[in-house]
Amino acid sequence: MRPFLKWAGGKHRLAPLITPHLQGGRRLVEPFMGSCALFLASRFEEALLCDINADLVSLYTILRDEGKDFINDTEGLLFDGTRNTESAFYALREEFNDLPIGDRRRAMIFVYLNRHAFNGLCRYSAKGAFNVPFGRYRNIHFPRAEMVAFVERVRGVVFRCQSFEQTFAEIRPGDTVYADPPYFPLSPTASFTSYASGGFNLPQQTLLAELARDAAAAGIPVAISNHDTDEAIALYEGLGADCSIRFQVRRNVSGSGDSRKKVGEVLALFRPA
C-alpha cells in the first residue's frame, strides 16, 4: 500500500525489509509516523501513530473521520487542473499559513502543497510558516486511490500530535515500537531536520536511544532507523542494540537526479532480554 503523501525519508521502499524485524506485540507505536508507510505495509491492526508535525496529524485525523467527503472536496476544489501555476501556488501557500492548525481547509491545502511544492518537501520557517517553493511539475497526480486505501487501513487507529518522549510514556506491554527520527547528518551540511519547527540534535538522538533501551528492559521491543554512521552505531551499540541490519538506500530528496546516490541506513534493534 503506497502512502498518499510524498515524504522526505519515507519508508515505502524499505518497509518490506523492516517489517519482518517488528515481531511480537498487538499494537504498533510510532513516535515519528511521517507518511505512515511502515504501518501501511505492516500487519498490525492496532496502532498509536504520532508526530510533532501538527498539520500532518490534523490531516490524517480529518481524512480518517470524513473519508471520501474530504477526498472529493480536496480533489474538486484544489486539483481541477487550474492551480498548477506559480501564482496559484503562492496564493494557496499564503492562505495555508494564515489558517489555524486543525482547520479543514488548511488540511486540504496541505495535500495540495505536498503535491505541488518542490520535491514534495514539508518545511517550516522559525515562525512556523510553510516555506517550500513551487515545484514546477508538468503533471500533478491526485492520489485518490491511495487516500481511499489509507482511510480503509486506519479505521480505529489513534493519531496524536506529541513529542517522542510523550509517546514513549504511553507504551504498554504488548506494544512494538518503530522510530524513524530525523537522521544523524552524513556531513555537516547534510542534516535535514526541519520537517516541523525546530530541529533534532544529538541530545535528542541520545534520549531516544535511552528510551528505547529502557522500553526493551521492560519487555517492549523497539526498532530505530537512522543513517549508518559511526556516531549512530556507537550510540546504539553502546546502549545494547543489535546494529547488524543495514541497508543501502537511494535518496529522493535531492533536486538533481545525478546526485541521488545510495547511502547506508541501519536498523537498530533493542530487544527484550
C-alpha positions as CSV (number, residue, x, y, z in Angstrom):
1,M,0.0,0.0,0.0
2,R,1.6,3.3,-1.1
3,P,1.4,6.4,1.1
4,F,-0.6,9.2,-0.4
5,L,1.9,11.9,0.7
6,K,5.4,12.5,-0.6
7,W,7.7,12.5,2.4
8,A,11.4,13.0,2.9
9,G,12.9,9.8,4.3
10,G,9.6,7.9,3.7
11,K,9.9,4.1,4.2
12,H,7.7,2.8,1.4
13,R,10.6,1.1,-0.4
14,L,12.3,-0.2,2.8
15,A,9.1,-1.3,4.6
16,P,9.3,-4.9,3.3
17,L,12.9,-5.2,4.7
18,I,11.9,-3.6,8.1
19,T,8.6,-5.1,8.9
20,P,9.9,-8.7,9.4
21,H,12.0,-7.4,12.3
22,L,9.0,-5.9,14.1
23,Q,7.9,-9.2,15.6
24,G,5.5,-9.7,18.5
25,G,3.1,-7.3,20.0
26,R,-0.5,-6.4,19.2
27,R,-0.1,-2.7,18.7
28,L,2.4,-0.7,16.6
29,V,3.6,2.5,18.2
30,E,5.3,5.1,16.0
31,P,6.7,8.3,17.6
32,F,7.6,9.7,14.1
33,M,4.9,8.4,11.8
34,G,5.7,10.6,8.7
35,S,3.9,9.2,5.7
36,C,2.7,6.1,7.6
37,A,4.5,3.9,5.1
38,L,5.7,1.5,7.7
39,F,2.2,1.0,9.3
40,L,0.6,0.7,5.9
41,A,2.9,-2.1,5.0
42,S,2.6,-3.9,8.3
43,R,0.1,-6.4,9.6
44,F,-0.7,-4.6,12.8
45,E,-4.4,-3.8,13.2
46,E,-3.9,-1.6,16.3
47,A,-1.7,1.4,16.2
48,L,-0.8,4.6,18.0
49,L,0.8,6.9,15.3
50,C,2.3,10.1,16.5
51,D,4.3,13.0,15.1
52,I,5.3,16.5,16.2
53,N,4.0,17.9,12.9
54,A,0.5,19.2,13.8
55,D,-0.5,19.6,10.2
56,L,0.2,16.0,9.5
57,V,-1.8,14.8,12.5
58,S,-4.7,17.1,11.6
59,L,-4.8,15.9,8.0
60,Y,-4.8,12.2,8.9
61,T,-7.4,12.7,11.6
62,I,-9.8,14.6,9.4
63,L,-9.2,12.2,6.5
64,R,-9.8,9.1,8.7
65,D,-13.1,10.7,10.1
66,E,-14.5,12.1,6.9
67,G,-13.3,9.7,4.3
68,K,-14.5,10.3,0.8
69,D,-16.2,13.6,1.6
70,F,-12.8,15.1,2.4
71,I,-11.2,13.4,-0.6
72,N,-13.9,14.6,-3.0
73,D,-13.7,18.2,-1.8
74,T,-9.9,18.3,-1.9
75,E,-9.8,17.0,-5.5
76,G,-12.7,19.1,-6.7
77,L,-11.5,22.4,-5.2
78,L,-7.8,22.2,-5.5
79,F,-6.9,19.6,-8.2
80,D,-9.2,20.8,-11.0
81,G,-6.3,21.4,-13.4
82,T,-6.3,25.2,-13.0
83,R,-4.0,25.6,-10.0
84,N,-0.7,24.2,-11.2
85,T,0.8,27.7,-11.6
86,E,3.2,29.7,-9.6
87,S,0.7,32.4,-8.7
88,A,-1.9,29.9,-7.5
89,F,0.7,28.0,-5.5
90,Y,1.9,31.1,-3.6
91,A,-1.6,32.3,-3.0
92,L,-2.6,29.0,-1.5
93,R,0.6,28.8,0.5
94,E,-0.2,32.2,2.0
95,E,-3.8,31.1,2.7
96,F,-2.5,27.9,4.4
97,N,-0.2,29.9,6.7
98,D,-3.0,32.3,7.6
99,L,-5.4,29.5,8.6
100,P,-5.3,27.9,12.1
101,I,-3.9,24.4,12.5
102,G,-6.8,21.9,12.6
103,D,-8.8,23.8,10.1
104,R,-10.4,21.6,7.4
105,R,-9.4,24.0,4.6
106,R,-5.8,24.1,5.8
107,A,-5.7,20.3,5.8
108,M,-7.0,20.3,2.2
109,I,-4.3,22.8,1.1
110,F,-1.7,20.7,2.9
111,V,-2.4,17.9,0.4
112,Y,-2.1,20.4,-2.5
113,L,1.2,21.8,-1.2
114,N,2.6,18.3,-0.8
115,R,1.9,17.6,-4.5
116,H,2.9,20.9,-5.9
117,A,5.8,22.0,-3.7
118,F,9.5,21.4,-4.7
119,N,10.2,17.7,-4.2
120,G,7.2,17.3,-2.0
121,L,9.2,18.7,0.9
122,C,7.5,19.8,4.1
123,R,9.5,22.6,5.7
124,Y,8.6,25.4,8.0
125,S,10.3,28.7,9.0
126,A,11.4,29.5,12.5
127,K,8.0,31.2,12.9
128,G,6.1,28.1,11.8
129,A,5.2,29.2,8.2
130,F,5.4,26.6,5.4
131,N,8.1,27.9,3.1
132,V,8.8,25.3,0.4
133,P,8.9,26.9,-3.1
134,F,6.8,25.9,-6.1
135,G,7.8,22.7,-7.7
136,R,7.1,23.4,-11.4
137,Y,5.8,19.9,-12.2
138,R,4.2,19.4,-15.6
139,N,1.8,16.8,-14.4
140,I,0.2,16.5,-11.0
141,H,-1.2,13.3,-9.7
142,F,-4.1,13.5,-7.3
143,P,-3.7,10.4,-5.0
144,R,-7.4,9.4,-4.8
145,A,-6.8,5.6,-4.8
146,E,-4.1,6.0,-2.2
147,M,-6.2,8.2,0.0
148,V,-9.2,5.8,-0.2
149,A,-7.0,2.9,0.7
150,F,-5.5,4.9,3.6
151,V,-9.0,5.5,5.0
152,E,-9.8,1.8,5.0
153,R,-6.5,0.9,6.7
154,V,-6.5,3.4,9.5
155,R,-10.0,2.8,10.9
156,G,-9.6,2.7,14.6
157,V,-6.0,4.0,14.5
158,V,-5.2,6.7,17.1
159,F,-3.3,9.7,15.7
160,R,-1.7,12.1,18.2
161,C,0.4,15.2,17.9
162,Q,3.1,14.9,20.6
163,S,6.8,14.5,21.2
164,F,8.6,11.2,21.1
165,E,9.1,11.5,24.9
166,Q,5.3,11.7,25.4
167,T,4.7,8.7,23.1
168,F,7.2,6.5,24.9
169,A,5.5,7.4,28.2
170,E,2.3,5.8,26.7
171,I,3.7,2.5,25.6
172,R,2.5,-0.7,27.3
173,P,3.2,-4.4,27.4
174,G,2.1,-5.9,24.1
175,D,3.4,-3.0,22.0
176,T,6.0,-2.9,19.3
177,V,7.7,0.4,18.7
178,Y,9.2,1.7,15.5
179,A,11.0,5.0,15.5
180,D,12.1,6.8,12.3
181,P,13.5,10.1,13.6
182,P,15.3,12.8,11.7
183,Y,18.6,11.2,10.9
184,F,22.2,11.8,12.0
185,P,23.7,14.0,9.3
186,L,26.1,12.3,6.9
187,S,28.1,15.6,6.7
188,P,28.0,19.0,8.5
189,T,25.8,20.4,5.6
190,A,23.6,17.3,5.0
191,S,21.2,17.5,8.0
192,F,17.5,17.6,7.2
193,T,15.7,18.3,10.5
194,S,13.1,21.0,9.7
195,Y,10.0,19.0,8.7
196,A,8.4,20.6,11.8
197,S,9.5,23.8,13.6
198,G,12.7,23.1,15.5
199,G,15.4,20.5,14.8
200,F,16.6,17.2,16.2
201,N,20.0,17.3,17.8
202,L,22.5,14.9,19.4
203,P,20.9,15.1,22.9
204,Q,17.5,14.2,21.4
205,Q,19.1,11.3,19.5
206,T,20.6,10.1,22.7
207,L,17.4,10.5,24.7
208,L,15.5,8.5,22.1
209,A,18.1,5.7,22.2
210,E,17.9,5.6,26.0
211,L,14.1,5.4,26.0
212,A,14.4,2.5,23.5
213,R,16.8,0.7,25.9
214,D,14.5,1.3,28.8
215,A,11.5,0.0,26.9
216,A,13.3,-3.1,25.9
217,A,14.3,-3.7,29.5
218,A,10.6,-3.5,30.3
219,G,9.8,-6.2,27.7
220,I,8.8,-3.9,24.8
221,P,10.8,-4.3,21.5
222,V,12.0,-1.1,19.8
223,A,13.5,-0.6,16.3
224,I,15.1,2.7,15.3
225,S,16.1,3.6,11.7
226,N,19.0,6.0,11.1
227,H,22.0,6.7,8.9
228,D,24.7,4.1,9.1
229,T,27.3,6.5,10.6
230,D,30.0,5.8,13.2
231,E,28.3,8.1,15.6
232,A,24.9,6.4,15.3
233,I,26.4,2.9,15.6
234,A,28.4,3.9,18.7
235,L,25.3,5.3,20.4
236,Y,23.0,2.4,19.7
237,E,25.5,-0.4,20.4
238,G,26.7,1.4,23.5
239,L,23.1,1.0,24.8
240,G,22.8,-2.7,23.9
241,A,21.2,-2.6,20.4
242,D,21.8,-5.0,17.6
243,C,23.0,-3.0,14.6
244,S,23.6,-5.9,12.2
245,I,20.6,-5.0,10.0
246,R,21.9,-2.5,7.4
247,F,20.6,-1.3,4.0
248,Q,21.7,0.8,1.0
249,V,19.0,3.4,0.2
250,R,18.7,5.8,-2.7
251,R,17.7,9.2,-1.5
252,N,14.9,11.1,-3.4
253,V,15.1,14.5,-1.7
254,S,17.8,16.0,-4.0
255,G,16.6,18.2,-6.8
256,S,19.2,16.7,-9.2
257,G,18.8,13.1,-10.3
258,D,22.5,12.7,-10.7
259,S,23.1,13.5,-7.0
260,R,20.5,10.9,-5.7
261,K,23.2,8.4,-4.6
262,K,22.8,5.5,-2.3
263,V,23.5,5.9,1.4
264,G,23.7,3.5,4.2
265,E,21.0,3.0,6.8
266,V,21.0,1.0,10.0
267,L,18.0,-0.6,11.8
268,A,18.9,-0.7,15.5
269,L,17.0,-3.4,17.3
270,F,16.5,-3.0,21.1
271,R,15.2,-6.5,22.1
272,P,13.8,-7.5,25.4
273,A,16.1,-9.7,27.5
